[in-house]
Amino acid sequence: MSYDVFYNGEISVTPPMTEADAAIFAAIVKSERTEQTSFFFDAIASSEEPDLPYYGGLLELSEDDSKIIPEEGESNPGVGMWLRLLAKYFFASRGYSLDGSIWWTADDDVDDRGCIFAKGKQLEVIEDRIVNAGPSWSPSPYASDDVKQAIEKLVESADNTGCDGDLTVASATAVEALRTMSEGL
């Protein structure tokens, strides 16, 4: 059963794709099995992820063949899987580099949102259930204001006067407040 997803963003392809590669890319994303695309579908069938993405037509190229653009408006889930497979079996073998990001949100599931990050030969899909920390090569740590305040109170209450070595005494109230918050995460 499918649900609607909305995508926003673009991923640059460097150098811009050749006309031949652009045609193969278009055929692949439309799930067209031809002599020119068989390498891609054969590679997927023998990989750890043999299940092909369910929906074709989720991606297209800009007019100058230099950017990957997601389908506009309502779409179907699967862009992350398509891009992961394309990066591994298509772009890498042809010497292309990818750079950019595509964000998604699901219409019927507020918890289904995230971002696909691309940089060079790296591609990472981050499902953002609470807060998107960014790709592993450039994470952006995040803590809500409540958590930041609880940590600050805990640190302010810490005192190692009269303690041996690595011991520090902290306010039980501050520790309990932080514990309660972490249980809700």
URQUINOR-V590429 format. One record per residue. D_LAST is the distance of its C-alpha to the last C-alpha in Angstrom with 2 decimals. Layout:
d_last
D_LAST
D_LAST
//
This chain:
d_last
29.12
28.34
26.50
27.07
25.39
26.35
26.82
27.69
29.05
31.54
32.16
35.43
37.68
39.92
42.80
43.12
43.74
47.32
48.72
48.85
45.22
44.15
46.06
44.45
40.95
41.77
43.08
40.04
37.50
39.78
39.78
43.53
44.82
47.88
49.77
47.98
44.42
44.96
43.76
40.27
40.01
41.64
39.15
36.21
37.94
38.31
34.83
31.63
30.61
33.72
32.24
33.42
31.31
32.15
33.23
35.84
36.61
33.10
34.40
37.60
39.35
40.51
44.28
44.89
42.83
40.67
37.32
35.13
34.05
31.85
33.42
33.49
32.25
30.76
30.30
28.90
26.02
27.14
27.88
25.50
27.29
30.66
30.13
28.90
32.02
34.31
33.23
33.94
37.09
38.65
37.87
37.78
41.11
42.75
41.72
39.56
36.74
33.79
32.02
29.68
26.66
26.12
23.14
22.45
20.96
21.56
23.49
22.27
18.66
16.56
13.82
16.76
17.40
17.90
20.75
23.54
24.71
28.22
30.09
33.36
33.06
29.25
27.19
23.45
21.40
17.82
15.82
13.64
10.93
8.94
11.20
14.27
15.06
18.60
20.83
20.95
24.27
23.02
19.28
18.10
15.34
13.00
11.05
10.99
13.88
12.10
10.49
13.98
15.78
14.08
14.96
18.38
19.06
18.31
20.62
23.18
23.34
23.98
27.62
29.48
32.87
34.78
32.23
33.40
32.19
28.48
27.55
25.95
25.34
22.43
21.96
20.36
19.11
17.30
15.83
14.73
13.15
11.05
10.29
9.32
6.88
5.29
5.55
3.81
0.00
//
